[in-house]
Amino acid sequence: MEIIKFIQTYWSDITLILSVIFVILRALFTNNLEYLKADIFMLITDAEDIYGAKAGRMKLSYVVKKVYAKMPVVLKAFLTEKKLEKIIESVLIKAKESWEKPQGEAY
């Protein structure tokens, strides 16, 4: 009963605090995700050099392990391995597009 009274008394403060926490976590997540995408691009390139054109699953596993090692703890709480794989696949599409561009062309 006391918890309900507390919530009724301070509901606006609780809502404000939760909103601020959400905004901060969202900002951290978004900024770190952009940072991770740059790292993922480099790791995909490294995996291509290490494993060659074949062995897609091995390359994906390599990139996932490396990214998880660099990932901040806050992101690990929100980013499952499946979501990370989807992000890696989207970065891979962009990487393939940039590899296909002629060397002299501006990015």
N, C-alpha and C positions, 0 to 999 in steps of 0.2 A: 503494500500500500504506500509506503514512503517513497518508493521509486516513482510511482504514478504521480504523487503530489509534487515531487521534485521536477518531473518532466512537465507537468502542467504549469508550474511556477516559472520555470526557466526555458520553456520551449523555444522562444525566440533566440535566446543566447545559444542554445544547443544547435539550432538550425544555422545560425551564423558561423559558429565554430566548424561545423561539419562542411559548410560551403567553402570556407577558407581552406580547410584541409584538402578538399576535393580539387580546388583550383590550383593549389600548390603541387599536389601530386600529378595533376594533369599537365602542368607546365614542365615539371621534371621529366615525366614520361615522354612528352613530345620532344623536348630538347635532346634527351638522351637517345631517343629513337633515331633522330636525324644523325647524331654522332655515330650511332651503331651502323646506320646504313652506309656511311663512308667506310667504316671498318669492314663491313660485310663485303663491299665491293673489292677491297684489297685482298681479303681472305679468299674470295672466289677466284681471283686472279692467281693467287698463290696455289690454291688447290688445283687449278688447271695446269699450272707448271709442274706440280708434284705428281699428279695422277694421270695427266694426259686427257685425251678426248673421251675416253671411256670411263667406267667406274663412277657413275653419277651418284650412287648411294654412298660410296666411300667419301666422295668430295663433300656431299651434304653433311655427313657425319663429322668430317674434319672441321667444316665451317661452324656447325652448331657447337661443337666442343670449344673452339677458340672464342666464339662470341660469348658463350656462357661464362667462360673464365674472365672475360673483360667486363661483363655486365654488372652494373651497380645492383646492390641488394634490393633496392626499391623496385627496379624493373623485373627482377627475378620473381617477385611476388605476383606480378601482373601478367608476365609473359610466359606462357607455357611453351613447351617444345614444339607443339603443332603450330602455334601462332608464329613462333620464330621461323619455322620452316617455310611458312607462307611468305613472310617478309623476305627471307633469303631468296625464294623463287622469284619474287617481284624484282628484287635487285639484280638477280641473274638475267632477267629479260633485258633490263637496261644495260647491263654489262655487255651482253651479246650485241646489242645495238651499237654501243660505242666501239666494240672491237671490229665491227664491220665497216665503220667509217674509215675513209682513206686517212693516212697519217697527216697530211697537210691540212685537212679540214678542221676548222675551229669547232670546239664543243660548245 
